[in-house]
């Protein structure tokens, strides 16, 4: 009996000791141990992710400031598997007091709460590059930025992972006699530089396709490359919108009720959500059996559940789509032409659609022939290339569901041969499958819109290919007539007595008149197969 009591006391004591070890952790600590969730799961990919996050920030800043981007990326090998990565832009610069927060605090940024299209969403990207650098090499990150005024502000910093705060190792301001404007970031990180389909080079090439208004200079360990801009016009600035009721769940609805300044539940619905007028608000509240004049803070949990259920029974207007800034068919064509030099390009921009209350838009492009040597499939989300997790992405599955053979292409799920497919989803909130933002979740409406877009573009390619095949058949007929023209002329000379050269010239004229134009321009116009 005494032994049993002692055992029970030991268990109680053990539970007390365990409770002393329970504590909250910072977001920096979490990603310090789980950096693979952000895409830093191998050294080759790590270099690409750092460049991606820096270039994305530069492009967003330049677009918002209405500046045509000029971005330089330099990768220098310091020693085996250790590189210096420098990213420099001509953007608007960063206000001095914001520099340490942007680069030294995870989840700090301006994009999370703004419902409009942008490359970043969570505020993790560039600060996670700083964290990865200090984890792998112990080196601090150097930042220089200027708004184009009298001074250039320079910081050398790390991240305090316990507090998720910047640790400023050095800070100074220098004169800016040339009024330089922009931001320059220098990381030293572990990595492996390779040039393949999932490399820094491929990322920059695809970024140049999806951002044809930007100019990129890439100084790599292999040499210097430039991706010149193909258009001189920036995309339109997307507008910020309010949440749509179709996408709001009970928890978010409750928080918004607690934060609203509206005096009535009816006023809350009309002021805090997009496309909700007084009539629609009254209809929703009537179905939920709630007094429209009740204060938002007097709304019970039961009331909230009833409102969310009532929303599903009321037909609501779709959210506004001026929060989106698609590439457009012209820019897609320009981007593919300038980087791939194909013989043919087809591009399609679908009308906006909605998933979970968030507006989105699908665009596709197909490039064929020319300098394209092998098939490639490019995915983009808000103009950012997605180079990894292709097989688990809804955009890939949508493309693979198209019957490509029906459009005259050799295919095994995706087309083979000298062809490049590209697909772009733009949205105020792209539904990525993880924090690393490498694959899009399979919402049925997204899959459907993507498949329809590819089918539209494939029909255009099919017409082009049928024109080529028809021209090839006619060219073969032309060669046959030309091959037997001499013998035909001799036979006709014997029968008619006419000059052989004259008859041969007449045959050549007929052949050229009938088939020459079609062979020279395989556009699908001209004689049919039966001619």
VOGU-3710 file (C-alpha; in Angstrom, 3 decimals, decimal comma):
1> xxxxxxxxxx> 0,000/0,000/0,000  2,718/2,554/0,819  4,386/1,720/-2,492  1,157/2,547/-4,390  0,880/5,919/-2,599  4,499/6,722/-3,451  3,884/5,848/-7,097  0,860/8,171/-7,239  2,897/11,015/-5,702  5,619/10,497/-8,319
11> xxxxxxxxxx> 3,042/10,740/-11,102  1,608/13,966/-9,681  5,076/15,430/-9,309  5,944/14,433/-12,855  2,847/16,217/-14,214  3,824/19,383/-12,337  7,305/19,239/-13,816  5,911/18,790/-17,337  3,707/21,857/-16,938  6,778/24,002/-16,202
21> xxxxxxxxxx> 8,136/23,239/-19,669  5,022/24,435/-21,495  5,428/27,894/-23,023  4,598/29,884/-26,107  7,101/30,161/-28,949  7,634/32,946/-31,455  6,946/32,527/-35,156  10,707/32,887/-35,758  11,438/29,938/-33,457  8,840/27,854/-35,263
31> xxxxxxxxxx> 10,324/28,465/-38,701  13,853/28,104/-37,354  13,002/24,415/-36,835  10,590/24,108/-39,765  12,243/26,064/-42,563  11,209/23,357/-45,046  7,654/24,722/-44,795  8,937/27,910/-46,429  10,715/26,041/-49,222  14,207/25,939/-47,704
41> xxxxxxxxxx> 14,438/22,157/-47,856  17,595/21,837/-49,977  20,576/24,039/-50,813  19,832/24,406/-54,519  16,280/25,479/-53,876  17,349/27,810/-51,042  19,239/30,121/-53,422  16,216/30,318/-55,706  13,862/31,097/-52,786  16,063/33,951/-51,502
51> xxxxxxxxxx> 16,242/35,495/-54,990  12,516/34,967/-55,518  11,523/36,736/-52,297  13,802/39,696/-52,988  12,721/40,091/-56,619  9,019/39,739/-55,702  9,349/42,574/-53,175  11,157/44,748/-55,730  8,511/44,177/-58,402  5,639/44,897/-56,009
61> xxxxxxxxxx> 7,276/48,102/-54,777  8,046/49,354/-58,300  4,529/48,618/-59,564  2,895/50,379/-56,632  5,157/53,417/-57,087  4,524/53,325/-60,897  8,212/52,833/-61,717  9,349/50,598/-64,587  11,504/48,031/-62,725  15,230/47,664/-63,307
71> xxxxxxxxxx> 16,424/44,807/-61,107  19,915/43,361/-60,750  20,586/39,958/-59,189  24,156/38,889/-58,456  25,248/35,505/-57,097  28,922/35,183/-56,114  30,507/31,963/-54,868  32,576/32,703/-51,732  33,585/29,121/-51,022  32,131/25,663/-51,566
81> xxxxxxxxxx> 28,357/25,779/-50,953  28,538/29,344/-49,616  27,300/32,276/-51,713  26,726/35,987/-51,535  23,367/36,981/-53,041  22,806/40,644/-53,919  19,471/42,044/-55,133  19,235/45,669/-56,177  16,275/47,631/-57,562  15,295/51,133/-58,640
91> xxxxxxxxxx> 12,102/51,143/-56,572  10,734/53,835/-54,243  13,021/52,806/-51,372  12,036/52,146/-47,758  11,462/54,690/-44,993  14,328/54,449/-42,469  12,334/53,355/-39,410  10,648/50,542/-41,381  13,848/48,879/-42,641  14,655/46,811/-39,489
101> xxxxxxxxxx> 11,015/45,719/-39,084  10,603/44,595/-42,702  13,790/42,528/-42,751  14,011/41,484/-39,099  10,426/40,560/-38,127  8,528/37,588/-39,514  4,863/38,242/-40,390  5,479/41,992/-40,635  4,107/43,650/-43,739  1,286/45,562/-45,358
111> xxxxxxxxxx> -0,232/42,878/-47,598  -1,916/40,409/-45,246  -4,944/42,564/-44,407  -5,303/44,172/-47,832  -7,677/42,342/-50,152  -6,095/43,053/-53,490  -3,771/41,211/-55,839  -0,108/41,213/-54,790  2,827/38,813/-54,970  3,362/38,380/-51,240
121> xxxxxxxxxx> 0,587/37,589/-48,800  1,866/36,639/-45,346  4,861/38,923/-44,692  7,199/35,929/-44,367  9,301/36,074/-47,521  12,245/38,448/-47,215  12,630/38,130/-43,423  12,803/34,340/-43,804  15,704/34,861/-46,203  17,467/36,787/-43,429
131> xxxxxxxxxx> 16,682/33,963/-40,970  17,964/31,251/-43,339  21,201/33,178/-43,925  22,002/33,520/-40,229  21,054/29,890/-39,538  23,309/28,435/-42,239  26,328/30,772/-42,189  25,947/32,906/-39,067  26,263/35,975/-41,296  24,147/39,090/-40,934
141> xxxxxxxxxx> 22,187/40,630/-43,795  23,149/44,054/-45,162  20,486/46,458/-46,409  20,908/49,841/-48,080  17,907/51,909/-49,101  17,076/55,440/-50,142  13,916/57,231/-51,115  15,951/59,431/-53,458  16,533/62,205/-50,969  19,665/63,387/-49,168
151> xxxxxxxxxx> 20,700/60,150/-47,423  21,201/56,437/-47,991  20,311/54,405/-44,893  22,359/51,273/-44,234  21,680/48,483/-41,757  23,440/45,261/-40,823  21,082/43,021/-38,882  20,019/39,587/-37,697  16,819/38,252/-36,127  16,289/37,486/-32,430
161> xxxxxxxxxx> 14,357/34,243/-32,894  13,106/34,197/-29,279  11,445/37,602/-29,602  10,923/37,719/-33,397  12,631/41,097/-33,428  15,512/42,603/-35,420  18,960/42,753/-33,850  20,708/45,770/-35,372  24,463/45,180/-35,489  25,317/48,324/-37,399
171> xxxxxxxxxx> 23,379/51,362/-38,564  24,538/54,424/-40,450  23,416/57,013/-42,975  25,533/58,282/-45,850  25,246/61,196/-48,218  23,379/60,539/-51,462  24,947/62,986/-53,945  23,544/61,221/-57,026  20,030/60,982/-55,507  19,997/57,205/-55,889
181> xxxxxxxxxx> 16,626/55,671/-55,174  15,949/52,027/-54,451  16,952/49,140/-52,212  19,986/46,857/-52,139  20,052/43,648/-50,073  23,070/41,399/-49,514  22,722/37,885/-48,043  25,431/35,307/-47,324  23,891/31,838/-47,247  24,541/28,177/-47,827
191> xxxxxxxxxx> 23,519/26,959/-51,237  24,362/25,107/-54,406  24,198/26,965/-57,721  22,975/24,930/-60,678  21,260/25,824/-63,918  18,275/23,555/-64,549  14,484/23,718/-64,682  14,163/24,671/-61,007  17,041/27,116/-60,700  17,560/30,840/-60,193
201> xxxxxxxxxx> 18,119/31,210/-63,938  14,810/29,526/-64,781  13,012/31,612/-62,150  14,326/34,853/-63,670  13,532/33,717/-67,207  9,946/32,860/-66,283  9,612/36,067/-64,243  10,699/38,001/-67,343  7,902/36,248/-69,282  5,199/37,036/-66,701
211> xxxxxxxxxx> 6,505/40,570/-66,081  7,406/41,811/-69,584  7,505/45,423/-68,344  10,589/44,695/-66,148  14,277/44,659/-67,018  16,504/42,066/-65,286  20,289/41,764/-65,155  21,620/38,485/-63,770  25,287/38,172/-62,823  25,725/34,458/-62,128
221> xxxxxxxxxx> 28,811/32,319/-61,479  28,476/31,282/-65,158  28,359/34,786/-66,628  26,131/37,812/-67,167  22,669/37,710/-68,765  20,019/40,347/-69,410  16,303/39,868/-69,810  15,102/43,062/-71,460  11,614/44,435/-71,012  9,249/43,860/-73,903
231> xxxxxxxxxx> 6,626/46,483/-73,064  6,962/50,000/-71,676  3,647/50,054/-69,844  3,053/48,969/-66,249  0,011/46,840/-65,383  -2,948/48,589/-63,797  -2,924/49,012/-60,015  -5,475/46,653/-58,438  -7,882/48,275/-55,990  -8,455/47,099/-52,445
241> xxxxxxxxxx> -11,830/45,495/-51,744  -13,787/44,459/-48,673  -14,488/40,799/-47,802  -17,368/39,077/-49,559  -20,027/37,405/-47,444  -19,777/34,126/-49,368  -16,221/33,707/-48,115  -16,761/34,622/-44,458  -17,004/31,899/-41,832  -18,343/32,070/-38,265
251> xxxxxxxxxx> -15,008/32,808/-36,563  -14,044/35,674/-38,875  -17,590/37,053/-38,771  -17,425/37,139/-34,951  -14,109/38,988/-34,921  -15,329/41,533/-37,440  -18,430/42,159/-35,303  -16,225/42,922/-32,293  -14,083/45,348/-34,286  -16,748/47,209/-36,287
261> xxxxxxxxxx> -17,748/50,822/-35,668  -21,228/50,246/-37,135  -24,104/50,878/-34,730  -26,494/48,249/-36,075  -26,139/44,764/-37,494  -27,703/46,002/-40,730  -25,143/48,809/-40,962  -22,388/46,279/-40,248  -23,398/44,144/-43,240  -23,610/47,097/-45,645
271> xxxxxxxxxx> -20,362/48,817/-44,589  -17,976/45,929/-43,839  -18,686/43,708/-46,858  -18,547/44,238/-50,612  -21,694/44,404/-52,756  -24,163/44,257/-49,828  -26,898/46,895/-50,043  -29,677/47,712/-47,588  -32,185/45,461/-49,386  -29,854/42,450/-49,373
281> xxxxxxxxxx> -28,928/43,038/-45,717  -32,613/43,148/-44,754  -33,297/39,910/-46,643  -30,398/38,116/-44,903  -31,455/39,294/-41,426  -35,081/38,420/-42,102  -34,109/34,844/-42,992  -31,908/34,716/-39,879  -34,809/36,113/-37,787  -32,707/38,963/-36,370
291> xxxxxxxxxx> -33,725/42,584/-35,705  -31,769/44,770/-38,203  -31,380/47,501/-35,538  -29,668/45,319/-32,931  -26,137/46,406/-31,949  -23,311/44,248/-33,364  -21,945/43,762/-29,837  -25,277/42,402/-28,628  -25,289/39,754/-31,352  -25,138/36,253/-29,859
301> xxxxxxxxxx> -23,223/33,233/-31,145  -26,559/31,740/-32,206  -27,376/34,894/-34,174  -24,026/34,714/-35,973  -24,518/31,071/-36,964  -28,008/31,914/-38,261  -26,662/34,813/-40,346  -23,936/32,647/-41,908  -26,559/30,012/-42,769  -28,934/32,654/-44,178
311> xxxxxxxxxx> -26,205/34,021/-46,462  -26,131/30,665/-48,274  -29,834/31,011/-49,080  -29,601/34,533/-50,514  -28,327/35,319/-53,996  -25,499/37,823/-53,656  -23,767/39,904/-56,307  -20,281/38,727/-57,194  -17,415/40,707/-55,613  -15,840/43,508/-57,690
321> xxxxxxxxxx> -12,958/42,444/-59,904  -11,005/45,714/-60,074  -8,918/44,215/-57,246  -7,281/42,069/-59,948  -4,578/43,028/-62,419  -4,290/40,278/-65,045  -1,434/40,227/-67,532  -3,757/40,420/-70,530  -3,411/38,545/-73,808  -1,108/41,127/-75,372
331> xxxxxxxxxx> 1,407/41,019/-72,494  1,335/37,204/-72,404  2,106/37,102/-76,125  4,912/39,667/-75,801  6,449/37,840/-72,849  6,500/34,478/-74,613  7,765/35,952/-77,869  10,672/37,878/-76,377  12,046/34,988/-74,294  11,180/31,933/-76,445
341> xxxxxxxxxx> 11,052/33,218/-80,073  8,319/30,750/-81,099  6,648/30,441/-84,494  3,187/30,698/-82,977  1,629/32,055/-79,768  -1,959/31,781/-78,559  -3,111/33,553/-75,389  -6,423/33,582/-73,514  -7,625/35,636/-70,538  -10,795/34,273/-68,951
351> xxxxxxxxxx> -13,442/36,465/-67,348  -13,104/36,762/-63,531  -14,670/34,056/-61,356  -15,044/33,547/-57,591  -13,993/30,893/-55,057  -14,969/31,173/-51,373  -15,904/34,787/-51,979  -12,469/35,682/-53,396  -12,331/36,866/-57,019  -9,730/35,257/-59,277
361> xxxxxxxxxx> -8,850/35,125/-62,943  -7,148/32,511/-65,118  -4,911/33,269/-68,096  -3,028/30,867/-70,347  -0,551/31,030/-73,181  0,705/28,425/-75,650  3,957/28,921/-77,568  4,876/26,509/-80,367  7,872/25,932/-82,616  10,686/28,354/-83,324
371> xxxxxxxxxx> 13,596/28,043/-80,866  11,593/25,836/-78,476  13,414/22,499/-78,307  11,308/20,580/-75,790  7,984/20,723/-73,989  7,716/22,851/-70,854  4,887/23,756/-68,486  5,048/27,088/-66,640  2,805/27,998/-63,698  2,379/31,482/-62,264
381> xxxxxxxxxx> 0,449/32,933/-59,317  0,107/36,732/-59,258  2,935/36,878/-61,825  5,273/34,751/-59,671  6,688/31,503/-61,202  5,886/28,287/-59,333  8,834/25,979/-59,977  8,230/23,228/-57,428  5,451/20,768/-56,489  4,105/20,746/-60,048
391> xxxxxxxxxx> 2,431/17,356/-59,655  0,364/18,407/-56,641  -0,861/21,687/-58,175  -4,423/22,233/-59,392  -3,101/24,121/-62,427  -1,141/21,044/-63,550  -4,082/18,720/-63,001  -6,300/21,020/-65,032  -3,864/21,058/-67,952  -3,484/17,264/-67,787
401> xxxxxxxxxx> -7,276/16,834/-67,970  -7,385/18,404/-71,452  -7,569/15,940/-74,358  -4,584/17,394/-76,214  -4,662/14,744/-78,969  -8,009/16,157/-80,007  -6,169/19,349/-80,981  -3,569/17,582/-83,101  -0,848/17,226/-80,461  1,102/14,201/-79,317
411> xxxxxxxxxx> 0,498/13,990/-75,576  0,879/11,872/-72,476  -1,222/13,903/-70,010  0,684/17,052/-71,111  1,673/17,800/-74,741  5,026/16,686/-76,138  7,259/18,340/-78,697  8,350/21,951/-79,263  5,610/23,484/-77,103  5,432/25,614/-73,943
421> xxxxxxxxxx> 2,260/25,923/-71,883  1,880/28,716/-69,362  -0,947/29,370/-66,927  -1,422/32,345/-64,620  -3,835/32,637/-61,702  -4,317/36,078/-60,200  -6,361/36,600/-57,065  -6,609/38,692/-53,906  -5,819/35,484/-52,005  -4,280/32,607/-53,953
431> xxxxxxxxxx> -5,133/29,310/-52,184  -1,644/27,853/-51,856  -1,297/24,385/-50,353  1,511/25,475/-47,974  3,477/28,467/-46,668  6,125/27,879/-49,335  3,589/29,003/-51,991  4,526/26,383/-54,591  1,212/24,751/-55,528  -2,414/25,894/-55,856
441> xxxxxxxxxx> -5,192/24,041/-54,041  -7,744/22,114/-56,109  -10,917/24,177/-55,818  -13,368/22,856/-58,456  -14,027/26,307/-59,925  -10,280/26,938/-60,354  -9,795/23,562/-62,051  -12,755/24,239/-64,343  -11,652/27,751/-65,356  -8,099/26,592/-66,063
451> xxxxxxxxxx> -9,247/23,708/-68,255  -11,588/25,966/-70,247  -8,808/28,496/-70,805  -6,421/25,828/-72,113  -9,121/24,464/-74,415  -9,715/27,957/-75,855  -5,994/28,414/-76,560  -5,635/24,853/-77,890  -8,323/25,522/-80,516  -6,244/28,432/-81,828
461> xxxxxxxxxx> -3,144/26,239/-81,971  -5,118/23,484/-83,691  -6,082/25,843/-86,528  -2,436/26,838/-86,934  -1,252/23,215/-86,959  -3,935/22,143/-89,428  -2,785/24,973/-91,703  0,808/23,703/-91,497  -0,223/20,122/-92,263  -2,374/21,235/-95,179
471> xxxxxxxxxx> 0,495/23,323/-96,519  2,851/20,350/-96,202  0,496/18,120/-98,206  0,071/20,748/-100,889  3,840/21,341/-100,988  4,319/17,638/-101,624  1,857/17,800/-104,544  3,703/20,803/-105,886  7,009/18,914/-105,744  5,437/15,958/-107,595
481> xxxxxxxxxx> 4,160/18,199/-110,422  7,519/19,956/-110,634  9,345/16,605/-110,715  7,359/15,395/-113,743  7,119/18,775/-115,471  9,990/18,000/-117,924  8,578/14,646/-119,038  5,089/16,146/-119,317  6,430/19,005/-121,449  8,237/16,590/-123,784
491> xxxxxxxxxx> 5,147/14,442/-124,219  2,984/17,485/-124,963  5,591/18,750/-127,440  5,324/15,492/-129,368  1,536/15,654/-129,320  1,074/19,361/-130,100  4,296/20,469/-131,696  4,623/23,354/-129,236  8,046/24,382/-127,853  9,094/22,263/-124,850
501> xxxxxxxxxx> 10,404/25,246/-122,830  7,178/27,153/-123,372  5,066/24,196/-122,191  7,320/23,713/-119,144  6,926/27,436/-118,279  3,151/27,180/-118,551  3,109/24,144/-116,204  5,305/26,040/-113,680  2,930/29,032/-113,828  -0,108/26,840/-113,143
511> xxxxxxxxxx> 1,618/25,081/-110,230  2,772/28,377/-108,662  -0,593/30,031/-109,116  -2,454/27,102/-107,592  -0,222/26,125/-104,660  2,699/28,521/-104,297  0,951/31,048/-102,038  -0,335/28,341/-99,700  3,101/26,759/-99,297  4,728/30,127/-98,546
521> xxxxxxxxxx> 2,123/31,041/-95,895  0,649/28,051/-93,991  -2,135/30,110/-92,428  -4,939/27,758/-93,284  -6,172/29,880/-96,213  -6,094/28,693/-99,821  -6,972/25,417/-101,555  -8,470/22,615/-99,528  -7,165/19,057/-99,390  -9,510/18,151/-102,219
531> x> -8,143/20,767/-104,654
//
